[in-house]
């Protein structure tokens, strides 16, 4: 039986809240570099102590989310339901769109995990970058310590 969309997103949100407790941690295999352990694990299976048990949240057989965590990174992959040729075409274009623009979105992987339509790789640096400022709409308070970016104001936390 399929989960409702609200229960599905709530399960993903609560799992990500736990999985995103990551920190900056140098790789044990790549000396003096901070490499995502979840990506290093794909090529070196001996880094298992730094990788957490993967969690799959399924709404139905054709719609699921895989959350793979490690000490310094989290990889989130989604399979989107495709029930007919048109939906397969749309999902294929959607995946290709993200793949070709992965550098712009920072957390999107160019190539999704096998069996999934889109994958995201979240590092500690991404969390620090996006949590360092508070976004709100431009019609809020006018403050000299903020910058207007296309209808949004960014105020640095003190």
C-alpha positions in Angstrom: 0.0 0.0 0.0 1.3 3.4 -0.9 2.0 6.0 1.8 0.3 9.4 1.5 2.6 12.1 0.2 2.5 13.8 3.6 3.7 10.7 5.4 6.3 10.1 2.8 7.8 13.6 3.0 7.6 13.5 6.8 9.5 10.3 6.9 12.2 11.7 4.6 12.4 15.0 6.5 12.8 13.3 9.9 15.4 10.9 8.5 17.4 13.7 7.0 17.3 15.7 10.2 19.2 12.8 11.8 21.4 12.0 8.9 22.6 15.6 8.4 24.4 15.6 11.7 27.7 15.6 9.8 31.0 17.3 10.4 34.2 18.2 8.7 36.3 15.0 8.8 39.4 14.3 6.7 39.3 11.1 4.7 41.1 8.1 6.1 42.0 6.9 2.6 42.9 10.1 0.8 45.5 11.8 2.9 45.1 15.4 4.0 41.9 15.9 1.9 38.3 16.1 2.9 36.7 13.6 0.6 33.1 12.5 1.0 33.4 9.2 2.7 30.2 8.0 1.1 31.8 8.5 -2.3 35.1 7.0 -1.2 33.3 3.9 0.1 32.0 3.1 -3.4 35.6 2.4 -4.5 37.2 1.3 -1.2 35.0 -1.1 0.7 37.3 -1.1 3.7 36.1 2.3 5.0 32.9 0.7 6.4 33.2 2.0 10.0 32.7 5.6 8.7 29.5 4.7 6.7 26.1 4.4 8.3 23.5 1.9 7.4 21.6 3.1 4.3 17.9 3.8 4.7 15.3 3.3 2.0 12.0 5.1 2.3 9.4 3.8 -0.2 6.1 5.4 -1.0 5.4 2.6 -3.5 7.4 0.0 -5.5 8.2 2.7 -8.1 8.8 5.7 -5.8 11.5 5.6 -3.2 14.3 7.6 -1.5 17.7 6.2 -0.5 19.6 8.1 2.2 23.2 7.0 2.7 25.1 8.7 5.5 28.7 8.9 6.6 30.6 10.9 9.1 31.2 13.8 6.7 28.6 13.5 3.9 25.1 12.3 3.0 24.0 11.0 -0.4 20.2 11.2 -1.1 18.8 9.5 -4.1 15.3 9.5 -5.5 13.3 7.3 -7.8 10.4 9.1 -9.3 7.2 7.1 -10.3 7.0 6.5 -14.0 3.8 4.8 -15.0 3.7 5.5 -18.8 6.0 6.6 -21.6 5.3 10.3 -21.2 6.2 10.2 -17.5 9.4 8.2 -18.4 10.3 10.9 -20.9 9.6 13.7 -18.4 11.7 12.1 -15.7 14.5 11.4 -18.2 14.5 15.1 -19.2 14.4 16.1 -15.5 17.4 14.0 -14.7 19.3 15.2 -17.7 18.6 18.8 -16.7 20.0 18.3 -13.3 23.0 16.3 -14.6 24.1 19.0 -17.1 23.7 21.8 -14.5 25.2 19.9 -11.5 27.9 22.6 -10.9 25.3 25.3 -10.5 23.3 23.4 -7.9 26.4 22.3 -5.9 24.7 19.4 -4.2 23.4 17.6 -7.3 25.5 14.7 -8.6 26.2 14.6 -12.3 25.3 10.9 -12.5 22.7 9.5 -10.2 23.2 6.2 -8.3 22.3 3.1 -10.3 18.6 2.5 -10.2 17.7 6.1 -9.1 16.7 9.1 -11.2 18.4 11.9 -9.3 21.1 12.0 -6.5 22.3 14.7 -4.2 25.6 14.8 -2.3 25.5 17.0 0.8 28.7 17.9 2.6 29.4 19.7 5.9 30.6 22.7 3.8 27.2 22.9 2.2 25.4 22.9 5.5 27.8 25.6 6.9 27.3 27.7 3.7 23.5 27.6 3.6 23.0 27.8 7.4 25.3 30.9 7.7 22.6 33.2 6.4 18.9 33.8 6.9 16.7 34.1 3.8 13.5 36.0 3.9 11.4 38.1 1.5 12.5 41.6 0.5 9.3 43.2 1.9 10.4 42.4 5.5 12.6 44.8 7.5 15.0 47.2 5.7 18.4 46.7 7.2 21.7 48.1 6.2 23.4 44.8 6.9 21.6 42.9 4.2 22.0 42.4 0.5 19.2 42.2 -2.0 19.5 39.2 -4.3 16.6 39.1 -6.8 13.7 39.6 -4.4 15.4 38.1 -1.3 17.4 39.6 1.4 20.2 37.8 3.0 21.2 38.8 6.5 24.3 37.4 8.1 23.8 35.8 11.5 25.8 37.4 14.2 
